[in-house]
Amino acid sequence: MLGLILVPLVGAALALGLRFLGKPLDHLARWLLPAVTGVELLLAIRLAVTFSDTEESGPRLLETFPLGGALVGIDGISLPLLLLVAGLGFLAALTSFSSKRRLLDQAALQLLALTGLVGVLVAFDLALFLAFWLVAVVGLVALVRIEGAKRATTSLLVWQGLCLLAMLFAFLALRAKGPGFAIPELALVDHVGEGTQLFGQSFAKLVYSALFVAFVGTSAATALSRNVVRAIADAPPAVGILAAGAFLPLGAYGLLRVAYEVLPAASAWGAPTLAISGLAIATVGTLRAIRENELSRLALHAASVQLGLALLGLASLTPAGLQAGVVLLVSHGLAVAMLLVLGRALQDRVATQALDRFGGLAQATPAYAAFTALAFLTTAGAPGLVGFVGGAMSFAGAFPVYTEVSLLALLLLVIVGVVLARAFARLCFGTLPASWQSSPHLEPYGGKLPDLRGSEWLPLALAAAASLLLGFWPRPLLRWLDLEAVRLLEQLRPLGPMQIALEELWQRATALLS
């Protein structure tokens, strides 16, 4: 378990050491990043195999962190996201092959951010959770900063600064009224039953509200902040994959790990607000996607709909809804990774991603068009892909509880599908404008738009394969979540007759898929 933290941390230190030895060693970063992240992914896969050998819920494979004696471990909720983060770290490293500037700086910061992301997922201690969250934020903000995006860096700092302050307040309050920072111990305290107060208000509700601001605010970044979207879209795809694909889903994970575990009664009280917030994120993302003309920014706005649906699933307080939340986070990460690589491919070739400048890419670049179709379909939740599994489960879990909200969310998903279909038609159908043949950008390629390169093929193929595999065979993912969902939600509220019937129906459907 500790190896998952040490491998990227040692890699970051090595990259930093090479950085100070001299510029001629800069090219080593192209091989250092894939090597370190590849080892990290293999360790995560090995952990998943070990985890699957036992059928029980709750944290497993617990170890003591060397500093402070805090607990680190894994459970059925964090394991899918750990595999996602490790996989996206490897994909980000593969895209860095095409980078030409400050390679060792980028390598050190990517590995530092990966250390923080993995640390958050294995931490079962609030102090360790916050420390690793801060490490991830520092690494990601520094990556954006070295690309020269000063205004975007300020926006990211302000945004995450507010989230971190809310998180710090909540964690310190829990420590003051509890036995320590360990999450399993804090989960044993019944703040509602004991009538604990803070500033004359309900302690549980006040602390939950702070956690809500910290974690939902993180997940809402690309839906609500244009500067954040601009920063991620304009940065190299490796930065966007880690920031949007891996970090933003940690907001929803934070609700599950901290709020649902430690404050179950307050989480049930705040569930309707969470459902409305998820719908709001999906609505804003849809409206901005409708008006967007650049591929990478369109991708980030459209993918934020899946984050909104994930929050809606979590708010339903049903096993299917909780599982849907995690599956949608995985789908969001894979879709964002593919679309950012595709957007950067256009940017590198012709210095623009404007959809209205293209056409006919299905004939000129068939591989590019095929991966674009897969990425759009994953984002829209098309059958046969992982986005469909998450979307269907979210609707099944949320519909009995929030019928009107669920129908509106389904409508938004349909609208996003139409928006993406229109974008694909503009990009890939028709003919490529003749003006591109005389463009100076295409002179090195003989006036023709080149298809995907090897450094683009491989990450796209891996992400697409994962989306297809989990779309047709989601059972391994759902198996990890089954017992965990029941254990966690038993603390929140019992299921009604209609929810039980839908749960049984869904379990039969997933059994057929397996």
Order of alpha helices (4+ residues) and beta strands (2+ residues): alpha-alpha-beta-beta-alpha-alpha-alpha-alpha-alpha-beta-beta-alpha-alpha-alpha-alpha-alpha-alpha-alpha-alpha-alpha-alpha-alpha-alpha-alpha-alpha-alpha
